[in-house]
Amino acid sequence: MKVKVSRKAHFNAAHRLYRKDWDDDKNTQVFGKCNNPNFHGHNYELIVSVTGEIDPETGFVMDMKVLKDLIEEKVENALDHKNLNIEVPEFKDMNPTAENISIVIYNKLRPHINKDHELEVVLYETPRNFVTYTG
């Protein structure tokens, strides 16, 4: 029997959506106001879920304290109050869209989650815009 456990977290970050290989007109046409050269910010909401068998010894799929600490160490410390384009190495050559941010978060967490467990990252960029990545 598989059970999914989830932990919510949040972080604030700034970014600019643009491609260096496109001119200003094309960047504005595709990314609109998200292409602001002075960047813009979001209050990101994050839900990390782990699905797996319940450990008969502990009764846990995963210790939620361990998951909380992993999210804080690997995600919040890396992304919170950062300019993603400038301060986060993964976005040096990658557009920091919500889709790409969710993949980066997944990749930061995956090595630390039991390989037999499924991992899901849901990232809300706004209350109405969110992405889900499951690897």
C-alpha positions as CSV (number, residue, x, y, z in Angstrom):
1,M,0.0,0.0,0.0
2,K,1.5,3.3,-1.1
3,V,0.9,6.6,0.7
4,K,1.8,10.1,-0.3
5,V,3.2,12.5,2.3
6,S,3.6,16.2,1.5
7,R,5.4,19.2,3.0
8,K,4.6,22.9,2.1
9,A,7.3,25.5,2.0
10,H,7.8,28.9,0.4
11,F,10.5,31.2,-0.8
12,N,10.8,34.6,-2.4
13,A,12.9,35.2,-5.5
14,A,13.4,37.6,-8.4
15,H,13.9,36.6,-12.0
16,R,13.8,37.8,-15.6
17,L,12.5,35.7,-18.4
18,Y,14.6,36.2,-21.5
19,R,16.9,34.6,-23.9
20,K,20.3,36.1,-24.5
21,D,20.3,34.9,-28.1
22,W,17.0,36.8,-28.9
23,D,16.7,40.5,-29.5
24,D,14.7,42.8,-27.2
25,D,11.7,42.8,-29.5
26,K,11.4,39.0,-29.6
27,N,12.0,38.7,-25.8
28,T,9.2,41.3,-25.2
29,Q,6.9,39.6,-27.6
30,V,7.3,36.1,-26.0
31,F,7.8,37.0,-22.3
32,G,6.0,40.3,-22.0
33,K,6.4,42.1,-18.7
34,C,8.3,39.1,-17.3
35,N,11.1,40.3,-19.5
36,N,11.7,43.4,-17.4
37,P,15.4,44.1,-17.5
38,N,15.3,45.2,-13.8
39,F,13.7,41.8,-12.9
40,H,10.5,41.1,-10.9
41,G,9.7,38.9,-8.0
42,H,7.4,36.2,-6.8
43,N,6.3,34.7,-3.5
44,Y,6.7,31.1,-4.5
45,E,4.7,28.3,-2.7
46,L,6.1,24.9,-2.9
47,I,4.6,21.4,-2.1
48,V,7.0,18.5,-2.1
49,S,5.4,15.1,-2.0
50,V,7.0,11.7,-1.4
51,T,5.0,8.5,-2.2
52,G,6.0,5.0,-1.1
53,E,5.4,2.1,1.2
54,I,4.9,2.7,4.9
55,D,7.9,1.5,6.9
56,P,6.4,-1.1,9.3
57,E,9.0,-0.2,12.0
58,T,8.4,3.6,12.0
59,G,5.0,3.9,10.5
60,F,6.4,6.6,8.2
61,V,6.8,6.8,4.4
62,M,9.4,9.5,5.2
63,D,10.1,11.3,8.4
64,M,8.5,14.7,7.9
65,K,11.2,16.4,10.0
66,V,13.8,15.0,7.6
67,L,11.8,16.2,4.6
68,K,11.4,19.7,6.2
69,D,15.1,20.0,6.8
70,L,16.0,18.8,3.3
71,I,13.7,21.4,1.7
72,E,15.2,24.1,3.9
73,E,18.8,23.1,3.3
74,K,18.6,22.3,-0.4
75,V,15.8,24.6,-1.7
76,E,15.1,27.5,0.6
77,N,18.8,28.2,1.4
78,A,19.6,28.1,-2.3
79,L,16.7,30.1,-3.7
80,D,15.1,32.3,-1.0
81,H,15.7,36.1,-1.4
82,K,17.9,35.4,-4.5
83,N,18.0,36.8,-8.0
84,L,17.7,33.5,-9.8
85,N,19.3,34.8,-13.0
86,I,22.4,36.1,-11.2
87,E,22.8,34.2,-8.0
88,V,21.7,30.6,-8.7
89,P,24.3,28.7,-10.8
90,E,21.7,26.4,-12.4
91,F,20.1,29.4,-14.1
92,K,23.3,30.9,-15.5
93,D,22.4,29.5,-19.0
94,M,18.8,28.3,-18.3
95,N,15.7,30.6,-18.3
96,P,14.2,30.6,-14.8
97,T,10.6,29.8,-15.8
98,A,8.4,28.0,-13.2
99,E,8.9,24.8,-15.2
100,N,12.7,25.0,-15.0
101,I,12.6,26.1,-11.3
102,S,10.5,23.0,-10.5
103,I,13.0,20.7,-12.3
104,V,16.0,22.3,-10.4
105,I,14.2,21.8,-7.1
106,Y,13.4,18.2,-8.0
107,N,17.1,17.6,-8.9
108,K,18.3,19.2,-5.6
109,L,16.0,16.8,-3.6
110,R,16.0,13.6,-5.6
111,P,19.4,12.3,-4.4
112,H,18.3,12.6,-0.8
113,I,15.0,10.7,-1.1
114,N,14.8,6.9,-0.9
115,K,15.2,5.7,-4.5
116,D,12.1,3.4,-4.1
117,H,9.9,6.4,-3.4
118,E,8.3,8.7,-5.9
119,L,9.0,12.4,-5.7
120,E,6.7,15.2,-6.8
121,V,7.3,18.9,-6.9
122,V,4.4,21.4,-7.2
123,L,5.5,25.0,-7.5
124,Y,3.1,27.9,-7.4
125,E,4.4,31.1,-9.0
126,T,1.2,32.8,-8.2
127,P,-2.0,31.5,-6.5
128,R,-3.4,30.6,-9.9
129,N,-0.3,29.6,-11.9
130,F,1.6,26.5,-10.9
131,V,3.6,23.6,-12.4
132,T,4.0,20.0,-11.3
133,Y,7.2,17.9,-12.0
134,T,7.6,14.2,-11.2
135,G,10.8,13.4,-13.0
